[in-house]
């Protein structure tokens, strides 16, 4: 049975995530300590005792979710499960950084600092209130693409995430995204709803953030990962450090091809997907993409025990 380890993106964050991992596994606690040191602040205190609203801020949510994923990974390693047991790793948007860290391509402290910067850069690329994102349910991606094109009316309006066969996310100028939501029902969508996000991720409006990330990534060591990382924008495994670097820049304003990434892994023989970190959103998507695949969510010490048992 071939496995893939997958890592969640923004939206999975909850107050208290990873705390019982840290209490149970010293190696998991060490992850939170190292991330705190790298950022020069007690992010762990915010994650475990803070306000949900503050944790949800992009600059906090991104390193916090990565830290929780890496704590779960270190707990698994304590129990004898390593990244080498997976055929591939992949992550949804910021989760790609967690995947790269788990695969030994990026160091933990560098990953935390990159995600703090990525969160800030993405947030400041577009003034608050000028951009938006919406999920369209029940329409194929090509139909959503056509809808986005029609709704754009000269503004930015693009497919940002292909999540699963029935869920596509659009991103862009607020007025254009609001038009998508209004028009989607007439085009046969089951539902279309604005997402509670603070910026329009993965569209052309993120270009200033991509420029910032290019500069930051140029100064960071990237090693060849221990197993191939399935890149969001390519939907196939990559191992070359220079390719990884350029794809991480592209990913800021590029499309998250999650459906195609999962389908590609299934085509390579992956039959079991372990979702490492907070939440179970990816597991639900995976079951709708690769219907015969098994999924395991590993975000608590109980989950770790069940996964290795």
Secondary structure in CASP SS format (residue, H / E / C, confidence):
PFRMAT SS
TARGET T0000
AUTHOR 0000-0000-0000
METHOD secondary structure of the structure
MODEL  1
X C 1.00
X E 1.00
X E 1.00
X E 1.00
X E 1.00
X E 1.00
X E 1.00
X C 1.00
X C 1.00
X C 1.00
X C 1.00
X C 1.00
X C 1.00
X C 1.00
X C 1.00
X C 1.00
X C 1.00
X C 1.00
X H 1.00
X H 1.00
X H 1.00
X H 1.00
X H 1.00
X H 1.00
X C 1.00
X H 1.00
X H 1.00
X H 1.00
X H 1.00
X H 1.00
X H 1.00
X H 1.00
X H 1.00
X H 1.00
X H 1.00
X H 1.00
X H 1.00
X H 1.00
X H 1.00
X C 1.00
X C 1.00
X C 1.00
X H 1.00
X H 1.00
X H 1.00
X H 1.00
X H 1.00
X H 1.00
X H 1.00
X C 1.00
X C 1.00
X H 1.00
X H 1.00
X H 1.00
X H 1.00
X H 1.00
X C 1.00
X H 1.00
X H 1.00
X H 1.00
X H 1.00
X H 1.00
X H 1.00
X H 1.00
X H 1.00
X H 1.00
X H 1.00
X H 1.00
X H 1.00
X H 1.00
X H 1.00
X H 1.00
X H 1.00
X H 1.00
X H 1.00
X H 1.00
X H 1.00
X H 1.00
X C 1.00
X C 1.00
X C 1.00
X C 1.00
X H 1.00
X H 1.00
X H 1.00
X C 1.00
X C 1.00
X E 1.00
X E 1.00
X E 1.00
X E 1.00
X C 1.00
X C 1.00
X C 1.00
X H 1.00
X H 1.00
X H 1.00
X H 1.00
X H 1.00
X H 1.00
X H 1.00
X H 1.00
X C 1.00
X C 1.00
X C 1.00
X C 1.00
X C 1.00
X H 1.00
X H 1.00
X H 1.00
X H 1.00
X H 1.00
X H 1.00
X H 1.00
X H 1.00
X H 1.00
X H 1.00
X H 1.00
X H 1.00
X H 1.00
X H 1.00
X H 1.00
X H 1.00
X H 1.00
X C 1.00
X C 1.00
X C 1.00
X C 1.00
X C 1.00
X C 1.00
X E 1.00
X E 1.00
X E 1.00
X E 1.00
X E 1.00
X E 1.00
X E 1.00
X C 1.00
X C 1.00
X C 1.00
X H 1.00
X H 1.00
X H 1.00
X H 1.00
X H 1.00
X H 1.00
X H 1.00
X H 1.00
X H 1.00
X H 1.00
X H 1.00
X H 1.00
X C 1.00
X C 1.00
X C 1.00
X C 1.00
X E 1.00
X E 1.00
X E 1.00
X E 1.00
X E 1.00
X E 1.00
X E 1.00
X E 1.00
X C 1.00
X C 1.00
X E 1.00
X E 1.00
X E 1.00
X E 1.00
X E 1.00
X E 1.00
X E 1.00
X H 1.00
X H 1.00
X H 1.00
X H 1.00
X H 1.00
X H 1.00
X H 1.00
X H 1.00
X H 1.00
X H 1.00
X H 1.00
X H 1.00
X H 1.00
X H 1.00
X C 1.00
X C 1.00
X C 1.00
X E 1.00
X E 1.00
X E 1.00
X E 1.00
X C 1.00
X C 1.00
X C 1.00
X C 1.00
X C 1.00
X C 1.00
X C 1.00
X C 1.00
X C 1.00
X H 1.00
X H 1.00
X H 1.00
X H 1.00
X H 1.00
X H 1.00
X H 1.00
X H 1.00
X H 1.00
X H 1.00
X H 1.00
X H 1.00
X H 1.00
X H 1.00
X H 1.00
X C 1.00
X C 1.00
X C 1.00
X C 1.00
X C 1.00
X C 1.00
X C 1.00
X C 1.00
X C 1.00
X E 1.00
X E 1.00
X E 1.00
X C 1.00
X C 1.00
X C 1.00
X C 1.00
X C 1.00
X C 1.00
X E 1.00
X E 1.00
X C 1.00
X C 1.00
X H 1.00
X H 1.00
X H 1.00
X H 1.00
X H 1.00
X H 1.00
X H 1.00
X H 1.00
X H 1.00
X H 1.00
X H 1.00
X H 1.00
X H 1.00
X C 1.00
X C 1.00
X E 1.00
X C 1.00
X H 1.00
X H 1.00
X H 1.00
X H 1.00
X H 1.00
X H 1.00
X H 1.00
X H 1.00
X H 1.00
X H 1.00
X C 1.00
X C 1.00
X E 1.00
X E 1.00
X E 1.00
X E 1.00
X E 1.00
X E 1.00
X E 1.00
X C 1.00
X C 1.00
X C 1.00
X C 1.00
X H 1.00
X H 1.00
X H 1.00
X H 1.00
X H 1.00
X H 1.00
X H 1.00
X H 1.00
X H 1.00
X C 1.00
X C 1.00
X C 1.00
X C 1.00
X E 1.00
X E 1.00
X E 1.00
X E 1.00
X E 1.00
X C 1.00
X C 1.00
X H 1.00
X H 1.00
X H 1.00
X H 1.00
X H 1.00
X H 1.00
X H 1.00
X H 1.00
X C 1.00
END
